[in-house]
C-alpha cells in the first residue's frame, strides 16, 4: 500500500485543487499547493503511483475528482476531433 498526501509543514492536509475546495468549515486557503507545483514534483508523484493504482476518495473529494475527470475526458475528445479536421 502506498499513501501519497499533500501536506504542509504545519500539518494541513489539502488536495492540490482549487480555492473553492473544502470551504464548508471556513477554510479559505483551498488550492494552496497548486502554485508550488513543479515538473520534478509531478514526476515523483507519478513514479510513486506506479503504472496501476486504485484511489480511495472521500465523500467530498469524489464528486470533485469525478467532475475533473469528466472535463479532462471531454477536452481529450475535443482535441482528438480537432486533430482530425
GULUMKOL-706404 format. One record per atom (N, C-alpha, C, O): residue in one letter; x, y, z; residue number from 1; atom name. Coordinates in Angstrom, 3 decimals, decimal comma, padded with zeros to 6 digits. Layout:
% residues N
<r r="A" px="X" py="Y" pz="Z" k="NUM" a="CA"/>
...
//
This chain:
% residues 85
<r r="X" px="000,839" py="-001,159" pz="000,000" k="1" a="N"/>
<r r="X" px="000,000" py="000,000" pz="000,000" k="1" a="CA"/>
<r r="X" px="000,893" py="001,234" pz="000,000" k="1" a="C"/>
<r r="X" px="001,876" py="001,316" pz="000,736" k="1" a="O"/>
<r r="X" px="000,528" py="002,178" pz="-000,835" k="2" a="N"/>
<r r="X" px="001,247" py="003,462" pz="-000,878" k="2" a="CA"/>
<r r="X" px="000,270" py="004,559" pz="-000,522" k="2" a="C"/>
<r r="X" px="-000,871" py="004,562" pz="-000,985" k="2" a="O"/>
<r r="X" px="000,710" py="005,476" pz="000,286" k="3" a="N"/>
<r r="X" px="-000,119" py="006,620" pz="000,644" k="3" a="CA"/>
<r r="X" px="000,642" py="007,869" pz="000,238" k="3" a="C"/>
<r r="X" px="001,775" py="008,088" pz="000,665" k="3" a="O"/>
<r r="X" px="000,016" py="008,671" pz="-000,578" k="4" a="N"/>
<r r="X" px="000,611" py="009,937" pz="-001,014" k="4" a="CA"/>
<r r="X" px="-000,319" py="011,043" pz="-000,533" k="4" a="C"/>
<r r="X" px="-001,501" py="011,056" pz="-000,877" k="4" a="O"/>
<r r="X" px="000,200" py="011,955" pz="000,250" k="5" a="N"/>
<r r="X" px="-000,623" py="013,003" pz="000,845" k="5" a="CA"/>
<r r="X" px="-000,015" py="014,363" pz="000,561" k="5" a="C"/>
<r r="X" px="001,205" py="014,527" pz="000,591" k="5" a="O"/>
<r r="X" px="-000,856" py="015,322" pz="000,289" k="6" a="N"/>
<r r="X" px="-000,421" py="016,709" pz="000,125" k="6" a="CA"/>
<r r="X" px="-000,558" py="017,369" pz="001,498" k="6" a="C"/>
<r r="X" px="-001,665" py="017,618" pz="001,974" k="6" a="O"/>
<r r="X" px="000,573" py="017,644" pz="002,116" k="7" a="N"/>
<r r="X" px="000,552" py="018,157" pz="003,490" k="7" a="CA"/>
<r r="X" px="001,563" py="019,296" pz="003,633" k="7" a="C"/>
<r r="X" px="002,671" py="019,234" pz="003,100" k="7" a="O"/>
<r r="X" px="001,158" py="020,331" pz="004,361" k="8" a="N"/>
<r r="X" px="002,055" py="021,460" pz="004,589" k="8" a="CA"/>
<r r="X" px="002,909" py="021,200" pz="005,831" k="8" a="C"/>
<r r="X" px="002,684" py="020,232" pz="006,558" k="8" a="O"/>
<r r="X" px="003,870" py="022,055" pz="006,063" k="9" a="N"/>
<r r="X" px="004,744" py="021,898" pz="007,224" k="9" a="CA"/>
<r r="X" px="003,993" py="022,067" pz="008,539" k="9" a="C"/>
<r r="X" px="004,454" py="021,590" pz="009,576" k="9" a="O"/>
<r r="X" px="002,836" py="022,742" pz="008,511" k="10" a="N"/>
<r r="X" px="002,041" py="022,885" pz="009,734" k="10" a="CA"/>
<r r="X" px="000,871" py="021,897" pz="009,769" k="10" a="C"/>
<r r="X" px="-000,145" py="022,147" pz="010,418" k="10" a="O"/>
<r r="X" px="001,027" py="020,770" pz="009,062" k="11" a="N"/>
<r r="X" px="000,091" py="019,642" pz="009,100" k="11" a="CA"/>
<r r="X" px="-001,286" py="019,917" pz="008,496" k="11" a="C"/>
<r r="X" px="-002,276" py="019,321" pz="008,923" k="11" a="O"/>
<r r="X" px="-001,361" py="020,803" pz="007,518" k="12" a="N"/>
<r r="X" px="-002,615" py="020,998" pz="006,797" k="12" a="CA"/>
<r r="X" px="-002,611" py="020,037" pz="005,617" k="12" a="C"/>
<r r="X" px="-001,747" py="020,109" pz="004,743" k="12" a="O"/>
<r r="X" px="-003,596" py="019,131" pz="005,604" k="13" a="N"/>
<r r="X" px="-003,725" py="018,175" pz="004,511" k="13" a="CA"/>
<r r="X" px="-004,796" py="018,697" pz="003,573" k="13" a="C"/>
<r r="X" px="-005,958" py="018,834" pz="003,955" k="13" a="O"/>
<r r="X" px="-004,402" py="018,984" pz="002,357" k="14" a="N"/>
<r r="X" px="-005,307" py="019,607" pz="001,403" k="14" a="CA"/>
<r r="X" px="-004,966" py="019,120" pz="000,002" k="14" a="C"/>
<r r="X" px="-003,789" py="019,093" pz="-000,357" k="14" a="O"/>
<r r="X" px="-005,948" py="018,737" pz="-000,796" k="15" a="N"/>
<r r="X" px="-005,660" py="018,366" pz="-002,169" k="15" a="CA"/>
<r r="X" px="-005,198" py="019,587" pz="-002,957" k="15" a="C"/>
<r r="X" px="-005,493" py="020,720" pz="-002,576" k="15" a="O"/>
<r r="X" px="-004,483" py="019,364" pz="-004,045" k="16" a="N"/>
<r r="X" px="-003,932" py="020,488" pz="-004,804" k="16" a="CA"/>
<r r="X" px="-004,922" py="021,070" pz="-005,803" k="16" a="C"/>
<r r="X" px="-004,530" py="021,431" pz="-006,913" k="16" a="O"/>
<r r="X" px="-006,168" py="021,165" pz="-005,441" k="17" a="N"/>
<r r="X" px="-007,205" py="021,583" pz="-006,377" k="17" a="CA"/>
<r r="X" px="-007,378" py="023,081" pz="-006,492" k="17" a="C"/>
<r r="X" px="-006,453" py="023,800" pz="-006,870" k="17" a="O"/>
<r r="X" px="-008,565" py="023,542" pz="-006,163" k="18" a="N"/>
<r r="X" px="-008,917" py="024,931" pz="-006,387" k="18" a="CA"/>
<r r="X" px="-009,242" py="025,640" pz="-005,080" k="18" a="C"/>
<r r="X" px="-009,435" py="024,990" pz="-004,053" k="18" a="O"/>
<r r="X" px="-009,304" py="026,963" pz="-005,110" k="19" a="N"/>
<r r="X" px="-009,648" py="027,722" pz="-003,900" k="19" a="CA"/>
<r r="X" px="-011,050" py="027,422" pz="-003,366" k="19" a="C"/>
<r r="X" px="-011,359" py="027,740" pz="-002,217" k="19" a="O"/>
<r r="X" px="-011,896" py="026,812" pz="-004,196" k="20" a="N"/>
<r r="X" px="-013,256" py="026,504" pz="-003,766" k="20" a="CA"/>
<r r="X" px="-013,350" py="025,214" pz="-002,956" k="20" a="C"/>
<r r="X" px="-014,423" py="024,891" pz="-002,447" k="20" a="O"/>
<r r="X" px="-012,270" py="024,483" pz="-002,827" k="21" a="N"/>
<r r="X" px="-012,303" py="023,206" pz="-002,102" k="21" a="CA"/>
<r r="X" px="-012,396" py="023,416" pz="-000,600" k="21" a="C"/>
<r r="X" px="-011,787" py="024,328" pz="-000,042" k="21" a="O"/>
<r r="X" px="-013,164" py="022,560" pz="000,034" k="22" a="N"/>
<r r="X" px="-013,228" py="022,481" pz="001,500" k="22" a="CA"/>
<r r="X" px="-013,526" py="023,808" pz="002,185" k="22" a="C"/>
<r r="X" px="-012,893" py="024,141" pz="003,187" k="22" a="O"/>
<r r="X" px="-014,463" py="024,554" pz="001,669" k="23" a="N"/>
<r r="X" px="-014,796" py="025,840" pz="002,286" k="23" a="CA"/>
<r r="X" px="-015,885" py="025,711" pz="003,344" k="23" a="C"/>
<r r="X" px="-016,194" py="026,685" pz="004,031" k="23" a="O"/>
<r r="X" px="-016,476" py="024,516" pz="003,486" k="24" a="N"/>
<r r="X" px="-017,594" py="024,316" pz="004,400" k="24" a="CA"/>
<r r="X" px="-017,296" py="024,666" pz="005,845" k="24" a="C"/>
<r r="X" px="-018,186" py="025,146" pz="006,546" k="24" a="O"/>
<r r="X" px="-016,095" py="024,446" pz="006,309" k="25" a="N"/>
<r r="X" px="-015,760" py="024,733" pz="007,712" k="25" a="CA"/>
<r r="X" px="-015,038" py="026,071" pz="007,863" k="25" a="C"/>
<r r="X" px="-014,413" py="026,333" pz="008,890" k="25" a="O"/>
<r r="X" px="-015,128" py="026,907" pz="006,840" k="26" a="N"/>
<r r="X" px="-014,499" py="028,222" pz="006,912" k="26" a="CA"/>
<r r="X" px="-013,057" py="028,251" pz="006,437" k="26" a="C"/>
<r r="X" px="-012,403" py="029,292" pz="006,505" k="26" a="O"/>
<r r="X" px="-012,547" py="027,107" pz="005,950" k="27" a="N"/>
<r r="X" px="-011,170" py="027,081" pz="005,445" k="27" a="CA"/>
<r r="X" px="-011,107" py="027,901" pz="004,164" k="27" a="C"/>
<r r="X" px="-011,839" py="027,615" pz="003,216" k="27" a="O"/>
<r r="X" px="-010,253" py="028,908" pz="004,117" k="28" a="N"/>
<r r="X" px="-010,226" py="029,815" pz="002,967" k="28" a="CA"/>
<r r="X" px="-008,934" py="029,733" pz="002,159" k="28" a="C"/>
<r r="X" px="-008,638" py="030,638" pz="001,378" k="28" a="O"/>
<r r="X" px="-008,166" py="028,665" pz="002,335" k="29" a="N"/>
<r r="X" px="-006,895" py="028,555" pz="001,622" k="29" a="CA"/>
<r r="X" px="-006,860" py="027,349" pz="000,691" k="29" a="C"/>
<r r="X" px="-005,788" py="026,800" pz="000,438" k="29" a="O"/>
<r r="X" px="-008,009" py="026,931" pz="000,179" k="30" a="N"/>
<r r="X" px="-008,056" py="025,795" pz="-000,735" k="30" a="CA"/>
<r r="X" px="-007,171" py="026,024" pz="-001,947" k="30" a="C"/>
<r r="X" px="-007,034" py="027,150" pz="-002,426" k="30" a="O"/>
<r r="X" px="-006,577" py="024,957" pz="-002,435" k="31" a="N"/>
<r r="X" px="-005,711" py="025,053" pz="-003,607" k="31" a="CA"/>
<r r="X" px="-004,362" py="025,689" pz="-003,329" k="31" a="C"/>
<r r="X" px="-003,674" py="026,109" pz="-004,259" k="31" a="O"/>
<r r="X" px="-003,977" py="025,764" pz="-002,071" k="32" a="N"/>
<r r="X" px="-002,740" py="026,459" pz="-001,696" k="32" a="CA"/>
<r r="X" px="-001,503" py="025,841" pz="-002,318" k="32" a="C"/>
<r r="X" px="-000,515" py="026,540" pz="-002,546" k="32" a="O"/>
<r r="X" px="-001,535" py="024,541" pz="-002,598" k="33" a="N"/>
<r r="X" px="-000,311" py="023,910" pz="-003,094" k="33" a="CA"/>
<r r="X" px="-000,133" py="024,037" pz="-004,607" k="33" a="C"/>
<r r="X" px="000,981" py="023,889" pz="-005,108" k="33" a="O"/>
<r r="X" px="-001,210" py="024,308" pz="-005,339" k="34" a="N"/>
<r r="X" px="-001,121" py="024,361" pz="-006,808" k="34" a="CA"/>
<r r="X" px="-000,073" py="025,347" pz="-007,331" k="34" a="C"/>
<r r="X" px="000,640" py="025,009" pz="-008,276" k="34" a="O"/>
<r r="X" px="000,052" py="026,546" pz="-006,763" k="35" a="N"/>
<r r="X" px="001,070" py="027,470" pz="-007,282" k="35" a="CA"/>
<r r="X" px="002,510" py="026,982" pz="-007,090" k="35" a="C"/>
<r r="X" px="003,437" py="027,514" pz="-007,700" k="35" a="O"/>
<r r="X" px="002,689" py="025,964" pz="-006,235" k="36" a="N"/>
<r r="X" px="004,033" py="025,463" pz="-005,945" k="36" a="CA"/>
<r r="X" px="004,367" py="024,189" pz="-006,710" k="36" a="C"/>
<r r="X" px="005,421" py="023,591" pz="-006,492" k="36" a="O"/>
<r r="X" px="003,470" py="023,768" pz="-007,613" k="37" a="N"/>
<r r="X" px="003,730" py="022,572" pz="-008,428" k="37" a="CA"/>
<r r="X" px="004,942" py="022,798" pz="-009,316" k="37" a="C"/>
<r r="X" px="005,185" py="023,911" pz="-009,784" k="37" a="O"/>
<r r="X" px="005,691" py="021,743" pz="-009,541" k="38" a="N"/>
<r r="X" px="006,784" py="021,811" pz="-010,499" k="38" a="CA"/>
<r r="X" px="006,932" py="020,444" pz="-011,168" k="38" a="C"/>
<r r="X" px="006,427" py="019,449" pz="-010,649" k="38" a="O"/>
<r r="X" px="007,610" py="020,384" pz="-012,299" k="39" a="N"/>
<r r="X" px="007,735" py="019,115" pz="-013,023" k="39" a="CA"/>
<r r="X" px="008,367" py="018,000" pz="-012,194" k="39" a="C"/>
<r r="X" px="007,942" py="016,849" pz="-012,296" k="39" a="O"/>
<r r="X" px="009,365" py="018,312" pz="-011,381" k="40" a="N"/>
<r r="X" px="010,034" py="017,279" pz="-010,584" k="40" a="CA"/>
<r r="X" px="009,065" py="016,681" pz="-009,567" k="40" a="C"/>
<r r="X" px="009,070" py="015,470" pz="-009,347" k="40" a="O"/>
<r r="X" px="008,239" py="017,513" pz="-008,951" k="41" a="N"/>
<r r="X" px="007,254" py="017,002" pz="-008,001" k="41" a="CA"/>
<r r="X" px="006,232" py="016,120" pz="-008,681" k="41" a="C"/>
<r r="X" px="005,852" py="015,076" pz="-008,152" k="41" a="O"/>
<r r="X" px="005,781" py="016,539" pz="-009,864" k="42" a="N"/>
<r r="X" px="004,839" py="015,727" pz="-010,632" k="42" a="CA"/>
<r r="X" px="005,427" py="014,383" pz="-011,014" k="42" a="C"/>
<r r="X" px="004,752" py="013,356" pz="-010,936" k="42" a="O"/>
<r r="X" px="006,685" py="014,389" pz="-011,427" k="43" a="N"/>
<r r="X" px="007,362" py="013,136" pz="-011,789" k="43" a="CA"/>
<r r="X" px="007,491" py="012,216" pz="-010,575" k="43" a="C"/>
<r r="X" px="007,355" py="010,999" pz="-010,700" k="43" a="O"/>
<r r="X" px="007,752" py="012,793" pz="-009,408" k="44" a="N"/>
<r r="X" px="007,869" py="011,979" pz="-008,189" k="44" a="CA"/>
<r r="X" px="006,535" py="011,334" pz="-007,834" k="44" a="C"/>
<r r="X" px="006,493" py="010,177" pz="-007,414" k="44" a="O"/>
<r r="X" px="005,450" py="012,075" pz="-008,001" k="45" a="N"/>
<r r="X" px="004,127" py="011,524" pz="-007,702" k="45" a="CA"/>
<r r="X" px="003,788" py="010,409" pz="-008,682" k="45" a="C"/>
<r r="X" px="003,295" py="009,355" pz="-008,279" k="45" a="O"/>
<r r="X" px="004,048" py="010,633" pz="-009,963" k="46" a="N"/>
<r r="X" px="003,782" py="009,599" pz="-010,972" k="46" a="CA"/>
<r r="X" px="004,610" py="008,350" pz="-010,678" k="46" a="C"/>
<r r="X" px="004,099" py="007,233" pz="-010,767" k="46" a="O"/>
<r r="X" px="005,882" py="008,531" pz="-010,330" k="47" a="N"/>
<r r="X" px="006,746" py="007,388" pz="-010,024" k="47" a="CA"/>
<r r="X" px="006,250" py="006,643" pz="-008,783" k="47" a="C"/>
<r r="X" px="006,310" py="005,415" pz="-008,734" k="47" a="O"/>
<r r="X" px="005,764" py="007,374" pz="-007,786" k="48" a="N"/>
<r r="X" px="005,275" py="006,739" pz="-006,569" k="48" a="CA"/>
<r r="X" px="003,993" py="005,953" pz="-006,823" k="48" a="C"/>
<r r="X" px="003,788" py="004,896" pz="-006,227" k="48" a="O"/>
<r r="X" px="003,134" py="006,456" pz="-007,699" k="49" a="N"/>
<r r="X" px="001,890" py="005,750" pz="-008,019" k="49" a="CA"/>
<r r="X" px="002,155" py="004,454" pz="-008,777" k="49" a="C"/>
<r r="X" px="001,463" py="003,460" pz="-008,556" k="49" a="O"/>
<r r="X" px="003,125" py="004,450" pz="-009,648" k="50" a="N"/>
<r r="X" px="003,367" py="003,275" pz="-010,483" k="50" a="CA"/>
<r r="X" px="002,401" py="003,247" pz="-011,662" k="50" a="C"/>
<r r="X" px="001,671" py="004,207" pz="-011,908" k="50" a="O"/>
<r r="X" px="002,411" py="002,143" pz="-012,378" k="51" a="N"/>
<r r="X" px="001,586" py="002,033" pz="-013,582" k="51" a="CA"/>
<r r="X" px="000,112" py="001,800" pz="-013,280" k="51" a="C"/>
<r r="X" px="-000,749" py="002,334" pz="-013,978" k="51" a="O"/>
<r r="X" px="-000,185" py="001,031" pz="-012,277" k="52" a="N"/>
<r r="X" px="-001,579" py="000,723" pz="-011,941" k="52" a="CA"/>
<r r="X" px="-001,812" py="001,030" pz="-010,471" k="52" a="C"/>
<r r="X" px="-000,999" py="000,684" pz="-009,614" k="52" a="O"/>
<r r="X" px="-002,927" py="001,680" pz="-010,194" k="53" a="N"/>
<r r="X" px="-003,223" py="002,005" pz="-008,804" k="53" a="CA"/>
<r r="X" px="-004,717" py="002,247" pz="-008,633" k="53" a="C"/>
<r r="X" px="-005,426" py="002,515" pz="-009,603" k="53" a="O"/>
<r r="X" px="-005,176" py="002,152" pz="-007,430" k="54" a="N"/>
<r r="X" px="-006,549" py="002,475" pz="-007,061" k="54" a="CA"/>
<r r="X" px="-006,519" py="003,715" pz="-006,185" k="54" a="C"/>
<r r="X" px="-005,530" py="003,994" pz="-005,508" k="54" a="O"/>
<r r="X" px="-007,615" py="004,452" pz="-006,209" k="55" a="N"/>
<r r="X" px="-007,722" py="005,640" pz="-005,377" k="55" a="CA"/>
<r r="X" px="-008,820" py="005,452" pz="-004,344" k="55" a="C"/>
<r r="X" px="-009,877" py="004,898" pz="-004,647" k="55" a="O"/>
<r r="X" px="-008,577" py="005,905" pz="-003,147" k="56" a="N"/>
<r r="X" px="-009,601" py="005,954" pz="-002,115" k="56" a="CA"/>
<r r="X" px="-009,930" py="007,431" pz="-001,918" k="56" a="C"/>
<r r="X" px="-009,111" py="008,202" pz="-001,418" k="56" a="O"/>
<r r="X" px="-011,132" py="007,809" pz="-002,316" k="57" a="N"/>
<r r="X" px="-011,543" py="009,206" pz="-002,244" k="57" a="CA"/>
<r r="X" px="-012,628" py="009,378" pz="-001,192" k="57" a="C"/>
<r r="X" px="-013,461" py="008,491" pz="-001,002" k="57" a="O"/>
<r r="X" px="-012,618" py="010,502" pz="-000,519" k="58" a="N"/>
<r r="X" px="-013,630" py="010,800" pz="000,482" k="58" a="CA"/>
<r r="X" px="-014,917" py="011,306" pz="-000,143" k="58" a="C"/>
<r r="X" px="-014,986" py="011,529" pz="-001,352" k="58" a="O"/>
<r r="X" px="-015,938" py="011,488" pz="000,689" k="59" a="N"/>
<r r="X" px="-017,254" py="011,879" pz="000,175" k="59" a="CA"/>
<r r="X" px="-017,254" py="013,281" pz="-000,423" k="59" a="C"/>
<r r="X" px="-018,103" py="013,589" pz="-001,259" k="59" a="O"/>
<r r="X" px="-016,332" py="014,124" pz="-000,017" k="60" a="N"/>
<r r="X" px="-016,234" py="015,456" pz="-000,628" k="60" a="CA"/>
<r r="X" px="-015,322" py="015,471" pz="-001,837" k="60" a="C"/>
<r r="X" px="-015,553" py="016,215" pz="-002,790" k="60" a="O"/>
<r r="X" px="-014,292" py="014,656" pz="-001,797" k="61" a="N"/>
<r r="X" px="-013,304" py="014,619" pz="-002,874" k="61" a="CA"/>
<r r="X" px="-013,838" py="013,897" pz="-004,104" k="61" a="C"/>
<r r="X" px="-013,518" py="014,279" pz="-005,229" k="61" a="O"/>
<r r="X" px="-014,646" py="012,862" pz="-003,909" k="62" a="N"/>
<r r="X" px="-015,111" py="012,063" pz="-005,036" k="62" a="CA"/>
<r r="X" px="-015,850" py="012,889" pz="-006,088" k="62" a="C"/>
<r r="X" px="-015,498" py="012,806" pz="-007,265" k="62" a="O"/>
<r r="X" px="-016,870" py="013,691" pz="-005,714" k="63" a="N"/>
<r r="X" px="-017,567" py="014,463" pz="-006,748" k="63" a="CA"/>
<r r="X" px="-016,650" py="015,436" pz="-007,487" k="63" a="C"/>
<r r="X" px="-016,801" py="015,643" pz="-008,691" k="63" a="O"/>
<r r="X" px="-015,702" py="016,032" pz="-006,766" k="64" a="N"/>
<r r="X" px="-014,763" py="016,958" pz="-007,405" k="64" a="CA"/>
<r r="X" px="-013,856" py="016,217" pz="-008,380" k="64" a="C"/>
<r r="X" px="-013,627" py="016,687" pz="-009,495" k="64" a="O"/>
<r r="X" px="-013,342" py="015,072" pz="-007,971" k="65" a="N"/>
<r r="X" px="-012,473" py="014,286" pz="-008,844" k="65" a="CA"/>
<r r="X" px="-013,252" py="013,781" pz="-010,049" k="65" a="C"/>
<r r="X" px="-012,732" py="013,758" pz="-011,164" k="65" a="O"/>
<r r="X" px="-014,479" py="013,383" pz="-009,830" k="66" a="N"/>
<r r="X" px="-015,314" py="012,901" pz="-010,929" k="66" a="CA"/>
<r r="X" px="-015,539" py="014,020" pz="-011,949" k="66" a="C"/>
<r r="X" px="-015,448" py="013,786" pz="-013,154" k="66" a="O"/>
<r r="X" px="-015,825" py="015,209" pz="-011,481" k="67" a="N"/>
<r r="X" px="-016,052" py="016,338" pz="-012,387" k="67" a="CA"/>
<r r="X" px="-014,779" py="016,669" pz="-013,157" k="67" a="C"/>
<r r="X" px="-014,837" py="016,919" pz="-014,361" k="67" a="O"/>
<r r="X" px="-013,630" py="016,673" pz="-012,481" k="68" a="N"/>
<r r="X" px="-012,364" py="016,961" pz="-013,172" k="68" a="CA"/>
<r r="X" px="-012,086" py="015,907" pz="-014,236" k="68" a="C"/>
<r r="X" px="-011,612" py="016,233" pz="-015,325" k="68" a="O"/>
<r r="X" px="-012,377" py="014,640" pz="-013,927" k="69" a="N"/>
<r r="X" px="-012,130" py="013,566" pz="-014,885" k="69" a="CA"/>
<r r="X" px="-013,047" py="013,713" pz="-016,100" k="69" a="C"/>
<r r="X" px="-012,609" py="013,507" pz="-017,232" k="69" a="O"/>
<r r="X" px="-014,291" py="014,062" pz="-015,878" k="70" a="N"/>
<r r="X" px="-015,219" py="014,268" pz="-016,996" k="70" a="CA"/>
<r r="X" px="-014,717" py="015,411" pz="-017,869" k="70" a="C"/>
<r r="X" px="-014,717" py="015,298" pz="-019,095" k="70" a="O"/>
<r r="X" px="-014,292" py="016,499" pz="-017,258" k="71" a="N"/>
<r r="X" px="-013,781" py="017,638" pz="-018,027" k="71" a="CA"/>
<r r="X" px="-012,520" py="017,265" pz="-018,799" k="71" a="C"/>
<r r="X" px="-012,338" py="017,686" pz="-019,941" k="71" a="O"/>
<r r="X" px="-011,649" py="016,473" pz="-018,172" k="72" a="N"/>
<r r="X" px="-010,417" py="016,045" pz="-018,841" k="72" a="CA"/>
<r r="X" px="-010,743" py="015,175" pz="-020,045" k="72" a="C"/>
<r r="X" px="-010,148" py="015,334" pz="-021,111" k="72" a="O"/>
<r r="X" px="-011,689" py="014,257" pz="-019,874" k="73" a="N"/>
<r r="X" px="-012,058" py="013,380" pz="-020,985" k="73" a="CA"/>
<r r="X" px="-012,711" py="014,172" pz="-022,114" k="73" a="C"/>
<r r="X" px="-012,461" py="013,898" pz="-023,288" k="73" a="O"/>
<r r="X" px="-013,542" py="015,150" pz="-021,768" k="74" a="N"/>
<r r="X" px="-014,169" py="015,985" pz="-022,797" k="74" a="CA"/>
<r r="X" px="-013,110" py="016,758" pz="-023,578" k="74" a="C"/>
<r r="X" px="-013,204" py="016,878" pz="-024,800" k="74" a="O"/>
<r r="X" px="-012,112" py="017,278" pz="-022,886" k="75" a="N"/>
<r r="X" px="-011,034" py="018,017" pz="-023,547" k="75" a="CA"/>
<r r="X" px="-010,246" py="017,098" pz="-024,479" k="75" a="C"/>
<r r="X" px="-009,872" py="017,499" pz="-025,582" k="75" a="O"/>
<r r="X" px="-009,997" py="015,863" pz="-024,032" k="76" a="N"/>
<r r="X" px="-009,262" py="014,916" pz="-024,880" k="76" a="CA"/>
<r r="X" px="-010,068" py="014,587" pz="-026,137" k="76" a="C"/>
<r r="X" px="-009,511" py="014,514" pz="-027,232" k="76" a="O"/>
<r r="X" px="-011,370" py="014,390" pz="-025,980" k="77" a="N"/>
<r r="X" px="-012,221" py="014,093" pz="-027,138" k="77" a="CA"/>
<r r="X" px="-012,257" py="015,269" pz="-028,103" k="77" a="C"/>
<r r="X" px="-012,192" py="015,093" pz="-029,319" k="77" a="O"/>
<r r="X" px="-012,360" py="016,468" pz="-027,545" k="78" a="N"/>
<r r="X" px="-012,376" py="017,657" pz="-028,400" k="78" a="CA"/>
<r r="X" px="-011,047" py="017,827" pz="-029,127" k="78" a="C"/>
<r r="X" px="-011,021" py="018,161" pz="-030,311" k="78" a="O"/>
<r r="X" px="-009,961" py="017,599" pz="-028,428" k="79" a="N"/>
<r r="X" px="-008,640" py="017,694" pz="-029,050" k="79" a="CA"/>
<r r="X" px="-008,494" py="016,676" pz="-030,176" k="79" a="C"/>
<r r="X" px="-007,956" py="016,986" pz="-031,240" k="79" a="O"/>
<r r="X" px="-008,973" py="015,469" pz="-029,936" k="80" a="N"/>
<r r="X" px="-008,907" py="014,437" pz="-030,973" k="80" a="CA"/>
<r r="X" px="-009,732" py="014,791" pz="-032,187" k="80" a="C"/>
<r r="X" px="-009,303" py="014,559" pz="-033,317" k="80" a="O"/>
<r r="X" px="-010,931" py="015,360" pz="-031,972" k="81" a="N"/>
<r r="X" px="-011,766" py="015,723" pz="-033,122" k="81" a="CA"/>
<r r="X" px="-011,170" py="016,915" pz="-033,865" k="81" a="C"/>
<r r="X" px="-011,321" py="017,020" pz="-035,082" k="81" a="O"/>
<r r="X" px="-010,489" py="017,820" pz="-033,144" k="82" a="N"/>
<r r="X" px="-009,833" py="018,938" pz="-033,811" k="82" a="CA"/>
<r r="X" px="-008,659" py="018,488" pz="-034,657" k="82" a="C"/>
<r r="X" px="-008,374" py="019,082" pz="-035,696" k="82" a="O"/>
<r r="X" px="-007,967" py="017,428" pz="-034,211" k="83" a="N"/>
<r r="X" px="-006,819" py="016,914" pz="-034,958" k="83" a="CA"/>
<r r="X" px="-007,252" py="016,182" pz="-036,231" k="83" a="C"/>
<r r="X" px="-006,459" py="016,022" pz="-037,159" k="83" a="O"/>
<r r="X" px="-008,505" py="015,740" pz="-036,272" k="84" a="N"/>
<r r="X" px="-008,989" py="015,007" pz="-037,449" k="84" a="CA"/>
<r r="X" px="-009,527" py="015,930" pz="-038,509" k="84" a="C"/>
<r r="X" px="-009,835" py="015,465" pz="-039,606" k="84" a="O"/>
<r r="X" px="-009,659" py="017,209" pz="-038,243" k="85" a="N"/>
<r r="X" px="-010,202" py="018,164" pz="-039,212" k="85" a="CA"/>
<r r="X" px="-009,169" py="018,547" pz="-040,233" k="85" a="C"/>
<r r="X" px="-009,450" py="019,344" pz="-041,128" k="85" a="O"/>
//
